[in-house]
Amino acid sequence: MKPFMQLIGIGIVSGSVLAVLMLLVHILTGNEAYVLLYNVDYFPVIHVFQDSVLFGIFFHYVFCIVSVIGLYYVLFFFHWHYHLWPYVLIYTVGSGLLFFLTLLTDKPPAADDGMAWFYWTASHLVFSFVVAWMIRRFVRTTSPAL
């Protein structure tokens, strides 16, 4: 149970780093890429909460926690859970592709905003380094038990 709880903590901390970094990008550049972190209006069912800031923040953290736990246990299966490169590759490439969910919404950023894509993807690169570093530093397990 301890590794599972550690992974939840890593999801919260790394999600916070990502949120603060995206907010700093917005403050310093005016770019609205951070809006995508909290946007749920393109999801069936939960889009009814699209106007709730708190739900968007909650969704962001749930997504961070689930992605950290899920990726860790997939990588554990391949004995890659302490390697940096799979986290960097999956989170960075994955987020670069997920950016284009903006095509499904009227909210910013626009799908053709190259700087927003860059800020979004670079911020997720930092997220991936934080996740991998924290897992390597804090999570020690020899079995994938929850």
Secondary structure in CASP SS format (residue, H / E / C, confidence):
PFRMAT SS
TARGET T0000
AUTHOR 0000-0000-0000
METHOD secondary structure of the structure
MODEL  1
M C 1.00
K H 1.00
P H 1.00
F H 1.00
M H 1.00
Q H 1.00
L H 1.00
I H 1.00
G H 1.00
I H 1.00
G H 1.00
I H 1.00
V H 1.00
S H 1.00
G H 1.00
S H 1.00
V H 1.00
L H 1.00
A H 1.00
V H 1.00
L H 1.00
M H 1.00
L H 1.00
L H 1.00
V H 1.00
H H 1.00
I H 1.00
L H 1.00
T H 1.00
G C 1.00
N C 1.00
E C 1.00
A C 1.00
Y C 1.00
V H 1.00
L H 1.00
L H 1.00
Y H 1.00
N C 1.00
V C 1.00
D C 1.00
Y C 1.00
F C 1.00
P C 1.00
V C 1.00
I H 1.00
H H 1.00
V H 1.00
F H 1.00
Q C 1.00
D C 1.00
S C 1.00
V H 1.00
L H 1.00
F H 1.00
G H 1.00
I H 1.00
F H 1.00
F H 1.00
H H 1.00
Y H 1.00
V H 1.00
F H 1.00
C H 1.00
I H 1.00
V H 1.00
S H 1.00
V H 1.00
I H 1.00
G H 1.00
L H 1.00
Y H 1.00
Y H 1.00
V H 1.00
L H 1.00
F H 1.00
F H 1.00
F C 1.00
H C 1.00
W C 1.00
H C 1.00
Y C 1.00
H C 1.00
L H 1.00
W H 1.00
P H 1.00
Y H 1.00
V H 1.00
L H 1.00
I H 1.00
Y H 1.00
T H 1.00
V H 1.00
G H 1.00
S H 1.00
G H 1.00
L H 1.00
L H 1.00
F H 1.00
F H 1.00
L H 1.00
T H 1.00
L H 1.00
L H 1.00
T C 1.00
D C 1.00
K C 1.00
P C 1.00
P C 1.00
A C 1.00
A C 1.00
D C 1.00
D C 1.00
G H 1.00
M H 1.00
A H 1.00
W H 1.00
F H 1.00
Y H 1.00
W H 1.00
T H 1.00
A H 1.00
S H 1.00
H H 1.00
L H 1.00
V H 1.00
F H 1.00
S H 1.00
F H 1.00
V H 1.00
V H 1.00
A H 1.00
W H 1.00
M H 1.00
I H 1.00
R H 1.00
R H 1.00
F H 1.00
V C 1.00
R C 1.00
T C 1.00
T C 1.00
S C 1.00
P C 1.00
A C 1.00
L C 1.00
END
